[in-house]
Amino acid sequence: MGKRCGQAVLVSPSREPRCAFCDIIAGDAPARVVSRGRGVTVFLPDEPATRGHVLLVPDDHVSDIWALSQGAARTLASEVLRVAGAARDAMQPEGLNVIQSNGPAATQTVNHLHVHVLPRWANDAVDDFWPSPNPTWSTAELDGMRSALEAAVAASKPAGYDMTSEQDREDRRKHLDLISGAIARMAASSAAAKGWSVTLAGAAFGVALVRESWPFIALGILVLVSFAALDARYLNAERHARKVYNSIADDNTVVPLSMKGLATQGRPPRWWWPNHFRNWSIWLFYAPLAVVGGVLLVIALIAGPAAHPADTKSPRETPSQRP
Ligand SMILES: [Zn+2]
């Protein structure tokens, strides 16, 4: 699938099985791709309606406009603007349509949000898609429409912070500070776990070597495994805190001043799941220490039978017994 381990999960697009556009974005299906990058892929439809007709598709699978996040909408809108300008330069059309359809009733055929950029000419092959005889709504019906929409628009709050409001901008700064604080605490806890693991495992290995008591090596390795699990928890929590931070900074879709995302956003359900441990900071730190312990244990097991306590003690004890 499109997901890989570790931080790459944050950047690789989310993909829906059996989605024709996700396949094109992943490069698994052929298409005349015009541009990639910036989270949007631009390509020609199989049968363009006019010269220069292209589709702009968000790389992350989003079914329709109601599933589109603020951040993705901003990116998409800015790409539409760029491609519309480029289409005018390249095709010199007389006009241009931007068409975006949601749901079968609105003629959406692929369930992955897309925007048509359609260069137009007065004599092109596209039929008029606006009805020529306008429906004759009664005054009451028109007033009813207006008031229903007025109420709905007034009730719908824009997602995240309103960047035109000084209070919201201040709250957003506070929110980012809160998350930064959480990130710093997780990073400090991870560093503390590493410090304690070295102290305790080092002590266990030291005791094992000095007293030739090999079970202490197993104890040291157990210490390392336990701290690796603890550290993985901290690092994972830190990764999620960064995700929440990004959703405030880039996407602006969070509930103002809420820390809810920290607990819920995409957290894997089982802490012991191997994904937790797929982190270079875990492997490069704990694995070499555990390997040292393992090597010591192997050496001890190989050399162990030769070092009989009775044999090693006798030469030292014999001289002391003589006088
Ligand atoms: Zn898709």
Boltz pocket constraint, residues with backbone or C-beta under 6 A from the ligand:
constraints:
  - pocket:
      binder: B
      contacts: [[A, 14], [A, 15], [A, 16], [A, 19], [A, 20], [A, 21], [A, 22], [A, 23], [A, 60], [A, 61], [A, 62], [A, 111], [A, 112]]
      max_distance: 6.0
